Amino acid sequence: LIDYGLILLGLFLISFQYEKTEEINIPDDLLNYAIPIYAGIWFLTSLFAGGYDRPIKLWKNAVGAMAGTGIILMIYALLSKDLQFSRLIILLGGLWVLLYYTISRILFHFTLGNQYRIVKRKELVNYYS
C-alpha cells in the first residue's frame, strides 16, 4: 500500500505540474478517477510480473512498469476524445513508476538487509539450486 500511495502521489504531482506548465485545466472528475486507476494498474502489473517476489529482481519491476504503461496506453486509445487528457502524463507516469521501483528497491537492499536483497543472475542460479 505504501508503494501504491507513493506512485499515486507522484502521478498527481506530474498532473498538476503538467496543468501549470501547459496552462490547461484537466477536469477534476477525470483526475480523481483516472490517476488512481493508472496507479492501480501499475501496481498490479508490477505485482503480477513478480516485482514483489524475494529475492528482488529489478528487471521484474521494469517489466511490470513497462507492461502497465502499455496497458494504460491501450485503454487510453480506446477512450473517447472527451475522456482523453494527455499521453505525456501516462509516459511520464511510467517513467516515474520505473524510477520509483528501482530507487526504492536499491534503498531497501542497503537499509533492510537480506530480506530485500537484490540478486544478480549468477546468484539467482545458486539461490534456486
C-alpha positions in Angstrom: 0.0 0.0 0.0 2.9 2.4 0.6 4.1 1.7 -3.0 0.6 2.5 -4.3 0.4 5.7 -2.3 3.8 7.0 -3.4 3.0 6.1 -7.0 -0.3 7.9 -6.7 1.4 11.0 -5.1 4.0 11.1 -8.0 1.2 10.9 -10.6 -0.8 13.7 -9.0 2.4 15.9 -8.9 3.1 15.1 -12.5 -0.5 16.0 -13.5 -0.5 19.3 -11.5 2.8 20.3 -13.0 1.5 19.5 -16.5 -1.6 21.7 -15.9 0.6 24.5 -14.7 3.2 24.3 -17.5 0.6 23.9 -20.3 -1.8 26.4 -18.7 -4.7 24.0 -19.2 -7.3 22.7 -16.8 -7.8 18.9 -16.6 -11.3 18.3 -15.2 -11.2 17.2 -11.5 -13.5 14.3 -12.1 -11.2 12.9 -14.7 -8.1 13.3 -12.5 -9.9 11.8 -9.5 -10.7 8.7 -11.4 -8.0 8.2 -14.0 -4.9 8.8 -11.9 -5.9 6.3 -9.1 -6.8 3.8 -11.8 -3.4 4.3 -13.6 -1.6 3.9 -10.2 -3.6 0.7 -9.6 -2.7 -0.7 -13.0 1.0 0.0 -12.5 0.9 -1.5 -9.0 -0.9 -4.7 -10.2 1.3 -5.2 -13.2 4.4 -5.0 -11.0 2.8 -7.4 -8.6 1.9 -9.9 -11.4 5.3 -9.5 -13.0 7.0 -10.7 -9.8 8.2 -7.3 -8.6 7.3 -8.1 -5.1 8.9 -11.6 -5.0 12.0 -12.2 -3.0 14.9 -12.1 -3.6 14.4 -8.8 -5.5 15.0 -8.8 -9.2 15.0 -5.3 -10.6 14.1 -6.4 -14.1 10.8 -7.7 -12.9 9.8 -4.3 -11.6 10.9 -2.8 -15.0 8.8 -5.4 -16.8 5.8 -4.5 -14.6 6.2 -0.8 -15.2 6.5 -1.2 -19.0 3.6 -3.6 -19.1 1.5 -1.2 -17.1 2.3 1.7 -19.3 1.4 -0.4 -22.4 -1.9 -1.5 -20.9 -2.8 2.1 -19.9 -1.9 3.4 -23.4 -4.1 0.7 -25.0 -7.0 1.6 -22.8 -6.4 5.3 -23.4 -6.5 4.7 -27.1 -10.0 3.2 -26.8 -11.5 6.1 -24.8 -13.5 8.8 -26.4 -11.7 12.2 -27.0 -13.5 13.9 -24.2 -12.1 11.3 -21.7 -8.5 11.5 -23.0 -6.3 14.2 -21.4 -2.6 13.6 -22.0 -0.4 10.8 -23.2 2.5 12.7 -21.8 1.2 12.2 -18.3 1.0 8.5 -19.0 4.5 8.3 -20.3 6.0 10.5 -17.5 4.0 8.4 -15.1 5.5 5.2 -16.5 9.0 6.7 -16.1 8.1 7.8 -12.5 7.0 4.3 -11.7 10.1 2.7 -13.2 12.4 5.2 -11.3 10.4 4.8 -8.0 10.6 1.0 -8.0 14.3 1.0 -8.9 15.3 3.6 -6.3 13.1 2.2 -3.6 14.4 -1.4 -4.1 18.0 -0.3 -4.1 17.4 1.7 -0.8 15.7 -1.4 0.6 18.7 -3.5 -0.4 21.1 -1.3 1.5 18.9 -0.5 4.5 16.8 -3.6 5.2 19.4 -6.3 4.6 18.8 -9.9 3.4 15.0 -9.6 3.4 15.2 -7.2 0.4 18.5 -8.4 -1.2 18.9 -7.7 -4.9 20.3 -10.7 -6.6 22.5 -10.9 -9.7 21.9 -13.5 -12.4 24.7 -15.8 -11.1 23.4 -15.6 -7.5 19.9 -16.4 -8.8 21.1 -19.8 -10.2 22.7 -20.6 -6.8 19.6 -19.4 -4.9 17.3 -21.9 -6.7 19.7 -24.9 -6.7 
